[in-house]
Amino acid sequence: MFEPAYLRLLRTGELAERVRAAYQRLHACDLCANQCRVNRYETIEGTVCRTGVRAVVASFHPHFGEEAPLVGYGGSGTIFFSWCNLRCQYCQNYEISQFGEGTEVEPEEIAAMMLRLQETGCHNINFVSPSHVVAPILAATLIAAQAGLRVPLVYNTGGYDSLAALQLLDGVIDIYMPDMKYADATLARKYSKIRDYPSVNRAAVKEMHRQVGDLQLDARGIAQRGLLIRHLILPDDLAGTREVLRFLAEEISRNTYINLMTQYRPCYRAATFPELNRRITREEFARAVQWAEELGLHRLDERPQRGARLIV
């Protein structure tokens, strides 16, 4: 019978130690790859995430538009955190990620959300944009686990994660779902205002896979544990799709579950970049699928994607 990873750490007392360690790191925060080194107990000035000790939550609810293995029949229990450690100029949720719309909450409130989502029948708890709020997530997980939480945890991230944070999450997170946004560091800097994205992202994905392995499904096809990759296809292959897929095939696993996302549309400040100011074409999507197949990557998510509309 499946048991979420965090329950083992709860029994040994290690989960409480992880919470203490995570909050200690906030004194000179390195809990994402930006390595801001700001004392978040005192100020948010100088942080990329613009977040102090408490997390800000925009919403939480069962989500039926996620990948099929997460949704099942009961939905994925998503908790959307406000702010972000990326500044993607085309973000479709910029009101949340860049303007911080939401409510500041204590870990006890996040734990209550987690338990409520479990009660409604969600198959998992899906932390959306969690990289900058690892400490509150760990604290909430401890509280919720003590109160009866028993479903898998999903770490749904933009993929710019520090190894320090991932070490704290080892044995806590059951399902890692990172983006792999770019193969080119210059374009990552241009469009998401971050340094060294490909090298940081690939190191993080390797560590995630080391922790949880390939995606494992139960008899109903619902995800229990493992790695699930998201890659948003951009116009004119600006995301470097073939190189991302090659990395997964050659350095992670040809059994990697991948969602080649087609729902890109110009949002936020995308219109200021002419090359980003259109949707992708059917030919661009078909080419991405062909590359995946040529590389031996066979686990492609085929669920219709929310908001997807290709140019004929």
For each residue, the residues with C-beta under 8 A, 3 or more apart:
1:
2: 152 218 224 225
3: 7 8 150
4: 7 149 150 151 152 153 174
5: 8 9 153 171 172 173 174 225
6: 9 10 15 141 145 153 171 172 174
7: 3 4 10 11 145 150
8: 3 5 11 12 171
9: 5 6 12 14 15 18 171 172
10: 6 7 15 142 145 146
11: 7 8
12: 8 9 15
13: 16 17
14: 9 17 18 171
15: 6 9 10 12 18 19 138 141 142 145 172
16: 13 19 20 142
17: 13 14 20 21
18: 9 14 15 21 22 138 168 172
19: 15 16 22 23 135 138 139 142
20: 16 17 23 24
21: 17 18 24 25 168
22: 18 19 25 26 31 134 135 138 139 165 168
23: 19 20 26 53 135 139
24: 20 21 27
25: 21 22 28 29 30 31 135 164
26: 22 23 29 31 39 40 41 53 135
27: 24 39 40 41
28: 25 37 38 39
29: 25 26 32 36 37 38 39 40 47
30: 25 35 36 37 162 164
31: 22 25 26 131 132 134 135 162 164 165 168
32: 29 35 48 49 85 131 132 134 160 161 162 165
33: 85 131 160 161 162 194 196 200 204
34: 47 48 49 85 160 194
35: 30 32 162
36: 29 30 46 47 48 49
37: 28 29 30
38: 28 29 43 44 45 46 47
39: 26 27 28 29 42 43
40: 26 27 29 43 44 47 51 52 53
41: 26 27 52 53
42: 39
43: 38 39 40 46 52
44: 38 40 47 49 50 51 52
45: 38
46: 36 38 43
47: 29 34 36 38 40 44 50 51
48: 32 34 36 85 87 132
49: 32 34 36 44 83 84 85 131 132 133
50: 44 47 83 100
51: 40 44 47 54 55 56 83 132 133
52: 40 41 43 44
53: 23 26 40 41 135 136
54: 51 104 105 106 136
55: 51 81 104 105 107 110 133 136 137
56: 51 81 82 83 100 102 103 104 105
57: 60 79 80 81 82 102 103 105 109 110 113
58: 80 81 82 96 101 102 103
59: 78 80 102
60: 57 77 78 79 80 113 116 117
61: 77 78 117
62: 74 75 76 77 78 117 120 121 122
63: 66 71 75 76 77 78 126
64: 71 75 76
65: 71 305 306
66: 63 70 71 76 78 126
67: 70 71 177 223 228 257 259 301 303
68: 71 72 221 301 302 303
69: 72 215 217 221 222 223 228 257
70: 66 67 76 123 124 126 154 175 177 222 223 228
71: 63 64 65 66 67 68 75 76 123 303
72: 68 69 75 123 220 221 222
73: 220
74: 62 120 121 122 123
75: 62 63 64 71 72 120 121 122 123
76: 62 63 64 66 70 71 122 123 124 126 154
77: 60 61 62 63 114 117 118 120 122 123 124 125 126 151
78: 59 60 61 62 63 66 117 126 128 156
79: 57 60 110 113 114 117 125 126 127 128
80: 57 58 59 60 93 96 102 128 129
81: 55 56 57 58 102 127 128 129 130 132 133
82: 56 57 58 96 97 100 101 102 129
83: 49 50 51 56 96 97 100 129 132
84: 49 87 88 91 97 98 129 131 132 158
85: 32 33 34 48 49 131 132 158 160 194
86: 91 97 158 160 192 193 194
87: 48 84 98 192 193 194
88: 84 91 97 158 181 191 192 268
89: 191 192 193 268 269 270 272 273 276
90: 191 264 266 267 268 269 270 273 276
91: 84 86 88 94 97 98 267 268
92: 263 265 267 268 307
93: 80 96 97
94: 91 97 98 99 267 268
95: 98 99 101
96: 58 80 82 83 93 99 100 101 102 129
97: 82 83 84 86 88 91 93 94 129
98: 84 87 91 94 95 268
99: 94 95 96
100: 50 56 82 83 96
101: 58 82 95 96
102: 56 57 58 59 80 81 82 96
103: 56 57 58
104: 54 55 56
105: 54 55 56 57 109 110 136
106: 54 109 110
107: 55 110 111 136 139 140 143
108: 111 112 140 143
109: 57 105 106 112 113
110: 55 57 79 105 106 107 113 114 136 137 139 140 144
111: 107 108 114 115 140 141 143 144 147 149
112: 108 109 115 116
113: 57 60 79 109 110 116 117
114: 77 79 110 111 117 118 125 140 141 144 149
115: 111 112 118 119 144 147 148 149
116: 60 112 113 119 120
117: 60 61 62 77 78 79 113 114 120 122 125
118: 77 114 115 122 125 148 149 150 151
119: 115 116
120: 62 74 75 77 116 117
121: 62 74 75
122: 62 74 75 76 77 117 118 125 151
123: 70 71 72 74 75 76 77 151 152 222 223
124: 70 76 77 151 152 153 154 174 175 223
125: 77 79 114 117 118 122 149 151 152 153 154
126: 63 66 70 76 77 78 79 154 156 177
127: 79 81 130 137 153 154 155 156
128: 78 79 80 81 156
129: 80 81 82 83 84 96 97 132 156 157 158
130: 81 127 133 134 137 155 156 157
131: 31 32 33 49 84 85 134 157 158 160 161 165
132: 31 32 48 49 51 81 83 84 85 129
133: 49 51 55 81 130 136 137
134: 22 31 32 130 131 137 138 165 168 169
135: 19 22 23 25 26 31 53 138 139
136: 53 54 55 105 107 110 133 139 140
137: 55 110 127 130 133 134 140 141
138: 15 18 19 22 134 135 141 142 168 169 172
139: 19 22 23 107 110 135 136 142 143
140: 107 108 110 111 114 136 137 143 144
141: 6 15 111 114 137 138 144 145 149 153 172
142: 10 15 16 19 138 139 145 146
143: 107 108 111 139 140 146 147
144: 110 111 114 115 140 141 147 148 149
145: 6 7 10 15 141 142 148 149
146: 10 142 143
147: 111 115 143 144
148: 115 118 144 145
149: 4 111 114 115 118 125 141 144 145
150: 3 4 7 118
151: 4 77 118 122 123 124 125
152: 2 4 123 124 125 174 175 223 224 225
153: 4 5 6 124 125 127 141 172 173 174 175
154: 70 76 124 125 126 127 173 174 175 176 177 223
155: 127 130 169 173 175 176 177 178 208
156: 78 126 127 128 129 130 177
157: 129 130 131 160 161 176 177 178 179
158: 84 85 86 88 129 131 178 179 181
159: 178 179 180 181 197 201 204 205
160: 32 33 34 85 86 131 157 194 197 200 201 204
161: 32 33 131 157 165 166 178 200 204
162: 30 31 32 33 35 165 166 200 204
163: 166 167 203 204 207
164: 25 30 31 167 168
165: 22 31 32 131 134 161 162 168 169
166: 161 162 163 169 170 204 207 208 211
167: 163 164 170 207
168: 18 21 22 31 134 138 164 165 172
169: 134 138 155 165 166 172 173 211
170: 166 167 173 211
171: 5 6 8 9 14 211
172: 5 6 9 15 18 138 141 153 168 169
173: 5 153 154 155 169 170 176 211 212
174: 4 5 6 124 152 153 154 212 224 225
175: 70 124 152 153 154 155 212 215 223 224 225 226 227 228
176: 154 155 157 173 208 209 211 212 226 227 228
177: 67 70 126 154 155 156 157 227 228 229 230
178: 155 157 158 159 161 201 204 205 208 229 230
179: 157 158 159 201 229 230 231 232
180: 159 201 202 205 229 230 231 244 247 248
181: 88 158 159 188 192 197 201 231 232 239
182: 185 187 188 191 192 197 198 201 238 239 240 244
183: 198 239 240 241 243 244 247
184: 187 188 198 240
185: 182 188 189 195 196 197 198 199
186: 189 190
187: 182 184 190 191 238 239 240
188: 181 182 184 185 191 192 194 196 197 198
189: 185 186 192 193 194 195 197
190: 186 187 273
191: 88 89 90 182 187 188 238 273 276
192: 86 87 88 89 181 182 188 189 197
193: 86 87 89 189
194: 33 34 85 86 87 160 188 189 197
195: 185 189
196: 33 185 188 199 200
197: 159 160 181 182 185 188 189 192 194 200 201
198: 182 183 184 185 188 201 202
199: 185 196 202 203
200: 33 160 161 162 196 197 203 204
201: 159 160 178 179 180 181 182 197 198 204 205
202: 180 198 199 205 206 247 251
203: 163 199 200 206 207
204: 33 159 160 161 162 163 166 178 200 201 207 208
205: 159 178 180 201 202 208 209 227 229 248 252
206: 202 203 209 210 251 252
207: 163 166 167 203 204 210 211
208: 155 166 176 178 204 205 211 212 227
209: 176 205 206 212 213 214 227 252 253 256
210: 206 207
211: 166 169 170 171 173 176 207 208
212: 173 174 175 176 208 209 225 226 227
213: 209 216 225 226 227
214: 209 226 227 253 255 256 257
215: 69 175 223 225 226 227 228 256 257 299
216: 213 223 224 225 226
217: 69 220 221 222 223 224
218: 2 221 222 224
219:
220: 72 73 217
221: 68 69 72 217 218
222: 69 70 72 123 217 218
223: 67 69 70 123 124 152 154 175 215 216 217 226 228
224: 2 152 174 175 216 217 218
225: 2 5 152 174 175 212 213 215 216
226: 175 176 212 213 214 215 216 223 257
227: 175 176 177 205 208 209 212 213 214 215 252 256 257
228: 67 69 70 175 176 177 215 223 257 258 259
229: 177 178 179 180 205 248 256 257 258 259
230: 177 178 179 180 258 259 261
231: 179 180 181 239 241 244 245 258 259 260 261
232: 179 181 239 261 263 264
233: 237 239 241 260 261 262 264 280 284 285 288
234: 237 238 239 264 276 280
235: 238 264 275 276 278 279 280 284
236: 275 284
237: 233 234 240 241 242 284
238: 182 187 191 234 235 275 276
239: 181 182 183 187 231 232 233 234 244
240: 182 183 184 187 237 243 244
241: 183 231 233 237 244 245 260 288 291
242: 237 245 246 288 291
243: 183 240 246 247
244: 180 182 183 231 239 240 241 247 248
245: 231 241 242 248 249 258 288 291 292 295 297
246: 242 243 249 250 295
247: 180 183 202 243 244 250 251 252
248: 180 205 229 244 245 251 252 253 256 258 295 297
249: 245 246 252 254 256 295 296 297
250: 246 247 295
251: 202 206 247 248
252: 205 206 209 227 247 248 249 256
253: 209 214 248 256
254: 249 295 296 297 298
255: 214 298 299
256: 209 214 215 227 229 248 249 252 253 297 299
257: 67 69 214 215 226 227 228 229 299 301
258: 228 229 230 231 245 248 292 297 299 300 301
259: 67 228 229 230 231 300 301 305
260: 231 233 241 285 288 289 292 300 301
261: 230 231 232 233 264 305 308
262: 233 280 285 305 308 310
263: 92 232 305 306 307 308 309
264: 90 232 233 234 235 261 279 280
265: 92 279 307 309
266: 90 270 271 276 277 278 279
267: 90 91 92 94 270
268: 88 89 90 91 92 94 98
269: 89 90 272 273
270: 89 90 266 267 273 276 277
271: 266 277
272: 89 269
273: 89 90 190 191 269 270 276 277
274: 277
275: 235 236 238
276: 89 90 191 234 235 238 266 270 273
277: 266 270 271 273 274
278: 235 266 311
279: 235 264 265 266 309 310 311
280: 233 234 235 262 264 284 285 310 311
281: 284 285 310 311 312
282: 285 286 310 311 312
283: 286 287
284: 233 235 236 237 280 281 287 288
285: 233 260 262 280 281 282 288 289 310
286: 282 283 289 290
287: 283 284 290 291
288: 233 241 242 245 260 284 285 291 292
289: 260 285 286 292 293 300
290: 286 287 293 294
291: 241 242 245 287 288 294 295
292: 245 258 260 288 289 295 297 300
293: 289 290 296 297 298
294: 290 291
295: 245 246 248 249 250 254 291 292
296: 249 254 293
297: 245 248 249 254 256 258 292 293 300
298: 254 255 293
299: 215 255 256 257 258
300: 258 259 260 289 292 297
301: 67 68 257 258 259 260
302: 68
303: 67 68 71
304: 308
305: 65 259 261 262 263 308
306: 65 263
307: 92 263 265
308: 261 262 263 304 305
309: 263 265 279
310: 262 279 280 281 282 285
311: 278 279 280 281 282
312: 281 282
